[in-house]
Amino acid sequence: MPDGNQNYTICRLYFNDLDNLAVAFFDSMMKNKQGGRIEEKIAISKVSEIYDYREKLLKTVRVYLKEMK
């Protein structure tokens, strides 16, 4: 990885509030003003909906693999 960090977030799960479930994806290397990666947060109604976002998860992994080359 360009910055030497070997630990990158693929997705973030927001399950603290059962009425406000969400999953966030990091499928680009764009950064916010604070220097953290920009996340795309998507509301879900049940945990099993994560499977609907398989391609977004794979896209994030591909971004990391591309950065490693």
PDB file of N, CA, C and O in Angstrom:
ATOM      1  N   MET A   1       0.835  -1.179   0.000  1.00  0.00           N
ATOM      2  CA  MET A   1       0.000   0.000   0.000  1.00  0.00           C
ATOM      3  C   MET A   1       0.884   1.249   0.000  1.00  0.00           C
ATOM      4  O   MET A   1       1.964   1.243   0.590  1.00  0.00           O
ATOM      5  N   PRO A   2       0.445   2.282  -0.637  1.00  0.00           N
ATOM      6  CA  PRO A   2       1.275   3.479  -0.766  1.00  0.00           C
ATOM      7  C   PRO A   2       1.706   4.076   0.557  1.00  0.00           C
ATOM      8  O   PRO A   2       2.833   4.563   0.653  1.00  0.00           O
ATOM      9  N   ASP A   3       0.872   4.065   1.577  1.00  0.00           N
ATOM     10  CA  ASP A   3       1.236   4.693   2.847  1.00  0.00           C
ATOM     11  C   ASP A   3       1.798   3.699   3.864  1.00  0.00           C
ATOM     12  O   ASP A   3       2.040   4.066   5.013  1.00  0.00           O
ATOM     13  N   GLY A   4       2.007   2.457   3.459  1.00  0.00           N
ATOM     14  CA  GLY A   4       2.577   1.458   4.347  1.00  0.00           C
ATOM     15  C   GLY A   4       1.569   0.791   5.269  1.00  0.00           C
ATOM     16  O   GLY A   4       1.906  -0.180   5.948  1.00  0.00           O
ATOM     17  N   ASN A   5       0.362   1.281   5.306  1.00  0.00           N
ATOM     18  CA  ASN A   5      -0.672   0.695   6.152  1.00  0.00           C
ATOM     19  C   ASN A   5      -1.196  -0.573   5.493  1.00  0.00           C
ATOM     20  O   ASN A   5      -1.522  -0.565   4.306  1.00  0.00           O
ATOM     21  N   GLN A   6      -1.279  -1.651   6.245  1.00  0.00           N
ATOM     22  CA  GLN A   6      -1.785  -2.905   5.711  1.00  0.00           C
ATOM     23  C   GLN A   6      -3.212  -3.188   6.174  1.00  0.00           C
ATOM     24  O   GLN A   6      -3.773  -4.227   5.828  1.00  0.00           O
ATOM     25  N   ASN A   7      -3.798  -2.294   6.939  1.00  0.00           N
ATOM     26  CA  ASN A   7      -5.146  -2.487   7.459  1.00  0.00           C
ATOM     27  C   ASN A   7      -6.077  -1.435   6.887  1.00  0.00           C
ATOM     28  O   ASN A   7      -6.027  -0.271   7.283  1.00  0.00           O
ATOM     29  N   TYR A   8      -6.925  -1.844   5.957  1.00  0.00           N
ATOM     30  CA  TYR A   8      -7.882  -0.940   5.346  1.00  0.00           C
ATOM     31  C   TYR A   8      -9.286  -1.462   5.560  1.00  0.00           C
ATOM     32  O   TYR A   8      -9.526  -2.670   5.539  1.00  0.00           O
ATOM     33  N   THR A   9     -10.197  -0.553   5.764  1.00  0.00           N
ATOM     34  CA  THR A   9     -11.593  -0.905   5.986  1.00  0.00           C
ATOM     35  C   THR A   9     -12.256  -1.228   4.661  1.00  0.00           C
ATOM     36  O   THR A   9     -12.171  -0.449   3.712  1.00  0.00           O
ATOM     37  N   ILE A  10     -12.911  -2.366   4.596  1.00  0.00           N
ATOM     38  CA  ILE A  10     -13.659  -2.747   3.398  1.00  0.00           C
ATOM     39  C   ILE A  10     -15.081  -2.216   3.499  1.00  0.00           C
ATOM     40  O   ILE A  10     -15.629  -1.678   2.537  1.00  0.00           O
ATOM     41  N   CYS A  11     -15.664  -2.374   4.671  1.00  0.00           N
ATOM     42  CA  CYS A  11     -16.977  -1.791   4.916  1.00  0.00           C
ATOM     43  C   CYS A  11     -17.107  -1.543   6.414  1.00  0.00           C
ATOM     44  O   CYS A  11     -16.346  -2.086   7.215  1.00  0.00           O
ATOM     45  N   ARG A  12     -18.063  -0.733   6.768  1.00  0.00           N
ATOM     46  CA  ARG A  12     -18.330  -0.456   8.179  1.00  0.00           C
ATOM     47  C   ARG A  12     -19.805  -0.759   8.411  1.00  0.00           C
ATOM     48  O   ARG A  12     -20.666  -0.343   7.637  1.00  0.00           O
ATOM     49  N   LEU A  13     -20.084  -1.488   9.485  1.00  0.00           N
ATOM     50  CA  LEU A  13     -21.449  -1.865   9.814  1.00  0.00           C
ATOM     51  C   LEU A  13     -21.951  -1.006  10.962  1.00  0.00           C
ATOM     52  O   LEU A  13     -21.292  -0.897  11.997  1.00  0.00           O
ATOM     53  N   TYR A  14     -23.095  -0.408  10.783  1.00  0.00           N
ATOM     54  CA  TYR A  14     -23.727   0.413  11.808  1.00  0.00           C
ATOM     55  C   TYR A  14     -24.938  -0.343  12.344  1.00  0.00           C
ATOM     56  O   TYR A  14     -26.038  -0.251  11.800  1.00  0.00           O
ATOM     57  N   PHE A  15     -24.712  -1.093  13.422  1.00  0.00           N
ATOM     58  CA  PHE A  15     -25.760  -1.933  13.998  1.00  0.00           C
ATOM     59  C   PHE A  15     -26.080  -1.541  15.436  1.00  0.00           C
ATOM     60  O   PHE A  15     -26.700  -2.324  16.155  1.00  0.00           O
ATOM     61  N   ASN A  16     -25.680  -0.364  15.871  1.00  0.00           N
ATOM     62  CA  ASN A  16     -25.907   0.059  17.254  1.00  0.00           C
ATOM     63  C   ASN A  16     -27.373   0.298  17.565  1.00  0.00           C
ATOM     64  O   ASN A  16     -27.800   0.134  18.708  1.00  0.00           O
ATOM     65  N   ASP A  17     -28.138   0.679  16.571  1.00  0.00           N
ATOM     66  CA  ASP A  17     -29.549   0.991  16.745  1.00  0.00           C
ATOM     67  C   ASP A  17     -30.341   0.127  15.768  1.00  0.00           C
ATOM     68  O   ASP A  17     -30.237   0.313  14.555  1.00  0.00           O
ATOM     69  N   LEU A  18     -31.122  -0.803  16.274  1.00  0.00           N
ATOM     70  CA  LEU A  18     -31.840  -1.737  15.404  1.00  0.00           C
ATOM     71  C   LEU A  18     -32.850  -1.045  14.493  1.00  0.00           C
ATOM     72  O   LEU A  18     -33.282  -1.633  13.502  1.00  0.00           O
ATOM     73  N   ASP A  19     -33.228   0.172  14.805  1.00  0.00           N
ATOM     74  CA  ASP A  19     -34.143   0.929  13.951  1.00  0.00           C
ATOM     75  C   ASP A  19     -33.399   1.749  12.906  1.00  0.00           C
ATOM     76  O   ASP A  19     -34.025   2.355  12.036  1.00  0.00           O
ATOM     77  N   ASN A  20     -32.077   1.775  12.982  1.00  0.00           N
ATOM     78  CA  ASN A  20     -31.252   2.570  12.080  1.00  0.00           C
ATOM     79  C   ASN A  20     -30.058   1.765  11.590  1.00  0.00           C
ATOM     80  O   ASN A  20     -28.921   2.206  11.755  1.00  0.00           O
ATOM     81  N   LEU A  21     -30.275   0.624  11.008  1.00  0.00           N
ATOM     82  CA  LEU A  21     -29.183  -0.203  10.503  1.00  0.00           C
ATOM     83  C   LEU A  21     -28.617   0.426   9.240  1.00  0.00           C
ATOM     84  O   LEU A  21     -29.351   0.993   8.430  1.00  0.00           O
ATOM     85  N   ALA A  22     -27.301   0.318   9.082  1.00  0.00           N
ATOM     86  CA  ALA A  22     -26.666   0.860   7.878  1.00  0.00           C
ATOM     87  C   ALA A  22     -25.354   0.128   7.629  1.00  0.00           C
ATOM     88  O   ALA A  22     -24.765  -0.469   8.531  1.00  0.00           O
ATOM     89  N   VAL A  23     -24.927   0.193   6.402  1.00  0.00           N
ATOM     90  CA  VAL A  23     -23.625  -0.336   6.008  1.00  0.00           C
ATOM     91  C   VAL A  23     -22.943   0.758   5.182  1.00  0.00           C
ATOM     92  O   VAL A  23     -23.587   1.429   4.376  1.00  0.00           O
ATOM     93  N   ALA A  24     -21.648   0.927   5.387  1.00  0.00           N
ATOM     94  CA  ALA A  24     -20.897   1.951   4.655  1.00  0.00           C
ATOM     95  C   ALA A  24     -19.796   1.274   3.852  1.00  0.00           C
ATOM     96  O   ALA A  24     -19.147   0.340   4.322  1.00  0.00           O
ATOM     97  N   PHE A  25     -19.601   1.757   2.647  1.00  0.00           N
ATOM     98  CA  PHE A  25     -18.606   1.198   1.740  1.00  0.00           C
ATOM     99  C   PHE A  25     -17.532   2.230   1.431  1.00  0.00           C
ATOM    100  O   PHE A  25     -17.782   3.435   1.437  1.00  0.00           O
ATOM    101  N   PHE A  26     -16.335   1.731   1.163  1.00  0.00           N
ATOM    102  CA  PHE A  26     -15.173   2.568   0.859  1.00  0.00           C
ATOM    103  C   PHE A  26     -14.615   2.121  -0.484  1.00  0.00           C
ATOM    104  O   PHE A  26     -13.500   1.604  -0.551  1.00  0.00           O
ATOM    105  N   ASP A  27     -15.383   2.315  -1.554  1.00  0.00           N
ATOM    106  CA  ASP A  27     -14.979   1.768  -2.838  1.00  0.00           C
ATOM    107  C   ASP A  27     -14.229   2.754  -3.732  1.00  0.00           C
ATOM    108  O   ASP A  27     -14.184   2.586  -4.951  1.00  0.00           O
ATOM    109  N   SER A  28     -13.647   3.771  -3.126  1.00  0.00           N
ATOM    110  CA  SER A  28     -12.741   4.649  -3.868  1.00  0.00           C
ATOM    111  C   SER A  28     -11.645   5.090  -2.900  1.00  0.00           C
ATOM    112  O   SER A  28     -11.768   4.910  -1.689  1.00  0.00           O
ATOM    113  N   MET A  29     -10.602   5.654  -3.427  1.00  0.00           N
ATOM    114  CA  MET A  29      -9.498   6.113  -2.575  1.00  0.00           C
ATOM    115  C   MET A  29      -9.623   7.606  -2.269  1.00  0.00           C
ATOM    116  O   MET A  29      -8.687   8.212  -1.747  1.00  0.00           O
ATOM    117  N   MET A  30     -10.782   8.202  -2.593  1.00  0.00           N
ATOM    118  CA  MET A  30     -10.980   9.626  -2.319  1.00  0.00           C
ATOM    119  C   MET A  30     -10.997   9.876  -0.819  1.00  0.00           C
ATOM    120  O   MET A  30     -11.472   9.045  -0.046  1.00  0.00           O
ATOM    121  N   LYS A  31     -10.474  11.030  -0.415  1.00  0.00           N
ATOM    122  CA  LYS A  31     -10.385  11.367   1.004  1.00  0.00           C
ATOM    123  C   LYS A  31     -11.207  12.605   1.308  1.00  0.00           C
ATOM    124  O   LYS A  31     -11.413  13.460   0.447  1.00  0.00           O
ATOM    125  N   ASN A  32     -11.681  12.689   2.570  1.00  0.00           N
ATOM    126  CA  ASN A  32     -12.417  13.871   3.013  1.00  0.00           C
ATOM    127  C   ASN A  32     -11.429  14.921   3.519  1.00  0.00           C
ATOM    128  O   ASN A  32     -10.218  14.707   3.464  1.00  0.00           O
ATOM    129  N   LYS A  33     -11.933  16.048   4.009  1.00  0.00           N
ATOM    130  CA  LYS A  33     -11.071  17.147   4.457  1.00  0.00           C
ATOM    131  C   LYS A  33     -10.178  16.756   5.622  1.00  0.00           C
ATOM    132  O   LYS A  33      -9.091  17.311   5.781  1.00  0.00           O
ATOM    133  N   GLN A  34     -10.624  15.805   6.441  1.00  0.00           N
ATOM    134  CA  GLN A  34      -9.840  15.370   7.597  1.00  0.00           C
ATOM    135  C   GLN A  34      -8.802  14.312   7.223  1.00  0.00           C
ATOM    136  O   GLN A  34      -8.014  13.896   8.073  1.00  0.00           O
ATOM    137  N   GLY A  35      -8.793  13.878   5.975  1.00  0.00           N
ATOM    138  CA  GLY A  35      -7.807  12.897   5.527  1.00  0.00           C
ATOM    139  C   GLY A  35      -8.297  11.469   5.574  1.00  0.00           C
ATOM    140  O   GLY A  35      -7.577  10.562   5.157  1.00  0.00           O
ATOM    141  N   GLY A  36      -9.502  11.241   6.070  1.00  0.00           N
ATOM    142  CA  GLY A  36     -10.069   9.891   6.085  1.00  0.00           C
ATOM    143  C   GLY A  36     -10.726   9.581   4.754  1.00  0.00           C
ATOM    144  O   GLY A  36     -11.105  10.483   4.007  1.00  0.00           O
ATOM    145  N   ARG A  37     -10.856   8.306   4.471  1.00  0.00           N
ATOM    146  CA  ARG A  37     -11.488   7.909   3.209  1.00  0.00           C
ATOM    147  C   ARG A  37     -12.980   8.193   3.251  1.00  0.00           C
ATOM    148  O   ARG A  37     -13.619   8.066   4.295  1.00  0.00           O
ATOM    149  N   ILE A  38     -13.519   8.571   2.126  1.00  0.00           N
ATOM    150  CA  ILE A  38     -14.945   8.882   2.018  1.00  0.00           C
ATOM    151  C   ILE A  38     -15.733   7.584   1.996  1.00  0.00           C
ATOM    152  O   ILE A  38     -15.419   6.660   1.245  1.00  0.00           O
ATOM    153  N   GLU A  39     -16.761   7.530   2.830  1.00  0.00           N
ATOM    154  CA  GLU A  39     -17.606   6.341   2.875  1.00  0.00           C
ATOM    155  C   GLU A  39     -18.974   6.649   2.286  1.00  0.00           C
ATOM    156  O   GLU A  39     -19.481   7.766   2.392  1.00  0.00           O
ATOM    157  N   GLU A  40     -19.550   5.639   1.670  1.00  0.00           N
ATOM    158  CA  GLU A  40     -20.914   5.725   1.165  1.00  0.00           C
ATOM    159  C   GLU A  40     -21.786   4.923   2.121  1.00  0.00           C
ATOM    160  O   GLU A  40     -21.717   3.694   2.147  1.00  0.00           O
ATOM    161  N   LYS A  41     -22.599   5.610   2.899  1.00  0.00           N
ATOM    162  CA  LYS A  41     -23.419   4.969   3.918  1.00  0.00           C
ATOM    163  C   LYS A  41     -24.809   4.700   3.352  1.00  0.00           C
ATOM    164  O   LYS A  41     -25.467   5.596   2.825  1.00  0.00           O
ATOM    165  N   ILE A  42     -25.242   3.438   3.473  1.00  0.00           N
ATOM    166  CA  ILE A  42     -26.526   3.018   2.928  1.00  0.00           C
ATOM    167  C   ILE A  42     -27.374   2.416   4.045  1.00  0.00           C
ATOM    168  O   ILE A  42     -26.927   1.514   4.754  1.00  0.00           O
ATOM    169  N   ALA A  43     -28.583   2.912   4.194  1.00  0.00           N
ATOM    170  CA  ALA A  43     -29.505   2.376   5.197  1.00  0.00           C
ATOM    171  C   ALA A  43     -30.034   1.024   4.734  1.00  0.00           C
ATOM    172  O   ALA A  43     -30.343   0.833   3.558  1.00  0.00           O
ATOM    173  N   ILE A  44     -30.130   0.100   5.667  1.00  0.00           N
ATOM    174  CA  ILE A  44     -30.712  -1.211   5.387  1.00  0.00           C
ATOM    175  C   ILE A  44     -31.771  -1.490   6.448  1.00  0.00           C
ATOM    176  O   ILE A  44     -31.727  -0.922   7.540  1.00  0.00           O
ATOM    177  N   SER A  45     -32.715  -2.357   6.128  1.00  0.00           N
ATOM    178  CA  SER A  45     -33.779  -2.644   7.088  1.00  0.00           C
ATOM    179  C   SER A  45     -33.539  -3.929   7.864  1.00  0.00           C
ATOM    180  O   SER A  45     -34.125  -4.140   8.925  1.00  0.00           O
ATOM    181  N   LYS A  46     -32.663  -4.800   7.325  1.00  0.00           N
ATOM    182  CA  LYS A  46     -32.307  -6.028   8.038  1.00  0.00           C
ATOM    183  C   LYS A  46     -30.888  -6.442   7.657  1.00  0.00           C
ATOM    184  O   LYS A  46     -30.406  -6.133   6.567  1.00  0.00           O
ATOM    185  N   VAL A  47     -30.244  -7.133   8.559  1.00  0.00           N
ATOM    186  CA  VAL A  47     -28.837  -7.498   8.390  1.00  0.00           C
ATOM    187  C   VAL A  47     -28.604  -8.307   7.114  1.00  0.00           C
ATOM    188  O   VAL A  47     -27.579  -8.131   6.455  1.00  0.00           O
ATOM    189  N   SER A  48     -29.515  -9.170   6.764  1.00  0.00           N
ATOM    190  CA  SER A  48     -29.326 -10.022   5.588  1.00  0.00           C
ATOM    191  C   SER A  48     -29.232  -9.234   4.286  1.00  0.00           C
ATOM    192  O   SER A  48     -28.820  -9.788   3.266  1.00  0.00           O
ATOM    193  N   GLU A  49     -29.601  -7.968   4.295  1.00  0.00           N
ATOM    194  CA  GLU A  49     -29.484  -7.144   3.087  1.00  0.00           C
ATOM    195  C   GLU A  49     -28.028  -6.905   2.679  1.00  0.00           C
ATOM    196  O   GLU A  49     -27.759  -6.468   1.560  1.00  0.00           O
ATOM    197  N   ILE A  50     -27.109  -7.185   3.569  1.00  0.00           N
ATOM    198  CA  ILE A  50     -25.686  -7.030   3.239  1.00  0.00           C
ATOM    199  C   ILE A  50     -25.341  -7.840   1.990  1.00  0.00           C
ATOM    200  O   ILE A  50     -24.518  -7.419   1.177  1.00  0.00           O
ATOM    201  N   TYR A  51     -25.970  -8.993   1.847  1.00  0.00           N
ATOM    202  CA  TYR A  51     -25.703  -9.847   0.688  1.00  0.00           C
ATOM    203  C   TYR A  51     -26.064  -9.157  -0.625  1.00  0.00           C
ATOM    204  O   TYR A  51     -25.520  -9.510  -1.671  1.00  0.00           O
ATOM    205  N   ASP A  52     -26.960  -8.190  -0.590  1.00  0.00           N
ATOM    206  CA  ASP A  52     -27.343  -7.452  -1.791  1.00  0.00           C
ATOM    207  C   ASP A  52     -26.216  -6.549  -2.291  1.00  0.00           C
ATOM    208  O   ASP A  52     -26.261  -6.064  -3.421  1.00  0.00           O
ATOM    209  N   TYR A  53     -25.219  -6.329  -1.459  1.00  0.00           N
ATOM    210  CA  TYR A  53     -24.132  -5.409  -1.792  1.00  0.00           C
ATOM    211  C   TYR A  53     -22.811  -6.134  -2.040  1.00  0.00           C
ATOM    212  O   TYR A  53     -21.735  -5.568  -1.848  1.00  0.00           O
ATOM    213  N   ARG A  54     -22.904  -7.354  -2.455  1.00  0.00           N
ATOM    214  CA  ARG A  54     -21.724  -8.176  -2.732  1.00  0.00           C
ATOM    215  C   ARG A  54     -20.778  -7.474  -3.709  1.00  0.00           C
ATOM    216  O   ARG A  54     -19.571  -7.424  -3.476  1.00  0.00           O
ATOM    217  N   GLU A  55     -21.321  -6.938  -4.789  1.00  0.00           N
ATOM    218  CA  GLU A  55     -20.488  -6.303  -5.804  1.00  0.00           C
ATOM    219  C   GLU A  55     -19.773  -5.065  -5.266  1.00  0.00           C
ATOM    220  O   GLU A  55     -18.630  -4.809  -5.644  1.00  0.00           O
ATOM    221  N   LYS A  56     -20.416  -4.298  -4.400  1.00  0.00           N
ATOM    222  CA  LYS A  56     -19.760  -3.120  -3.803  1.00  0.00           C
ATOM    223  C   LYS A  56     -18.595  -3.559  -2.922  1.00  0.00           C
ATOM    224  O   LYS A  56     -17.546  -2.914  -2.911  1.00  0.00           O
ATOM    225  N   LEU A  57     -18.775  -4.648  -2.189  1.00  0.00           N
ATOM    226  CA  LEU A  57     -17.685  -5.163  -1.361  1.00  0.00           C
ATOM    227  C   LEU A  57     -16.515  -5.613  -2.234  1.00  0.00           C
ATOM    228  O   LEU A  57     -15.357  -5.318  -1.936  1.00  0.00           O
ATOM    229  N   LEU A  58     -16.825  -6.320  -3.299  1.00  0.00           N
ATOM    230  CA  LEU A  58     -15.768  -6.779  -4.203  1.00  0.00           C
ATOM    231  C   LEU A  58     -15.069  -5.601  -4.883  1.00  0.00           C
ATOM    232  O   LEU A  58     -13.858  -5.642  -5.103  1.00  0.00           O
ATOM    233  N   LYS A  59     -15.819  -4.560  -5.214  1.00  0.00           N
ATOM    234  CA  LYS A  59     -15.219  -3.372  -5.830  1.00  0.00           C
ATOM    235  C   LYS A  59     -14.200  -2.743  -4.886  1.00  0.00           C
ATOM    236  O   LYS A  59     -13.131  -2.315  -5.321  1.00  0.00           O
ATOM    237  N   THR A  60     -14.525  -2.685  -3.600  1.00  0.00           N
ATOM    238  CA  THR A  60     -13.599  -2.129  -2.616  1.00  0.00           C
ATOM    239  C   THR A  60     -12.320  -2.955  -2.555  1.00  0.00           C
ATOM    240  O   THR A  60     -11.223  -2.398  -2.520  1.00  0.00           O
ATOM    241  N   VAL A  61     -12.451  -4.262  -2.542  1.00  0.00           N
ATOM    242  CA  VAL A  61     -11.275  -5.130  -2.507  1.00  0.00           C
ATOM    243  C   VAL A  61     -10.432  -4.913  -3.757  1.00  0.00           C
ATOM    244  O   VAL A  61      -9.204  -4.869  -3.681  1.00  0.00           O
ATOM    245  N   ARG A  62     -11.083  -4.777  -4.897  1.00  0.00           N
ATOM    246  CA  ARG A  62     -10.337  -4.541  -6.145  1.00  0.00           C
ATOM    247  C   ARG A  62      -9.572  -3.220  -6.107  1.00  0.00           C
ATOM    248  O   ARG A  62      -8.455  -3.130  -6.616  1.00  0.00           O
ATOM    249  N   VAL A  63     -10.171  -2.205  -5.507  1.00  0.00           N
ATOM    250  CA  VAL A  63      -9.486  -0.909  -5.369  1.00  0.00           C
ATOM    251  C   VAL A  63      -8.197  -1.100  -4.564  1.00  0.00           C
ATOM    252  O   VAL A  63      -7.145  -0.587  -4.948  1.00  0.00           O
ATOM    253  N   TYR A  64      -8.273  -1.825  -3.462  1.00  0.00           N
ATOM    254  CA  TYR A  64      -7.082  -2.068  -2.641  1.00  0.00           C
ATOM    255  C   TYR A  64      -6.038  -2.869  -3.394  1.00  0.00           C
ATOM    256  O   TYR A  64      -4.849  -2.553  -3.340  1.00  0.00           O
ATOM    257  N   LEU A  65      -6.473  -3.901  -4.094  1.00  0.00           N
ATOM    258  CA  LEU A  65      -5.522  -4.719  -4.852  1.00  0.00           C
ATOM    259  C   LEU A  65      -4.831  -3.892  -5.924  1.00  0.00           C
ATOM    260  O   LEU A  65      -3.635  -4.064  -6.162  1.00  0.00           O
ATOM    261  N   LYS A  66      -5.561  -3.003  -6.569  1.00  0.00           N
ATOM    262  CA  LYS A  66      -4.972  -2.135  -7.586  1.00  0.00           C
ATOM    263  C   LYS A  66      -3.927  -1.210  -6.961  1.00  0.00           C
ATOM    264  O   LYS A  66      -2.884  -0.955  -7.562  1.00  0.00           O
ATOM    265  N   GLU A  67      -4.202  -0.712  -5.766  1.00  0.00           N
ATOM    266  CA  GLU A  67      -3.272   0.187  -5.074  1.00  0.00           C
ATOM    267  C   GLU A  67      -1.996  -0.548  -4.663  1.00  0.00           C
ATOM    268  O   GLU A  67      -0.951   0.085  -4.517  1.00  0.00           O
ATOM    269  N   MET A  68      -2.056  -1.853  -4.476  1.00  0.00           N
ATOM    270  CA  MET A  68      -0.894  -2.631  -4.034  1.00  0.00           C
ATOM    271  C   MET A  68       0.119  -2.819  -5.154  1.00  0.00           C
ATOM    272  O   MET A  68       1.302  -3.034  -4.889  1.00  0.00           O
ATOM    273  N   LYS A  69      -0.329  -2.740  -6.393  1.00  0.00           N
ATOM    274  CA  LYS A  69       0.555  -2.999  -7.540  1.00  0.00           C
ATOM    275  C   LYS A  69       1.522  -1.878  -7.767  1.00  0.00           C
ATOM    276  O   LYS A  69       2.333  -1.940  -8.691  1.00  0.00           O
TER     277      LYS A  69
END
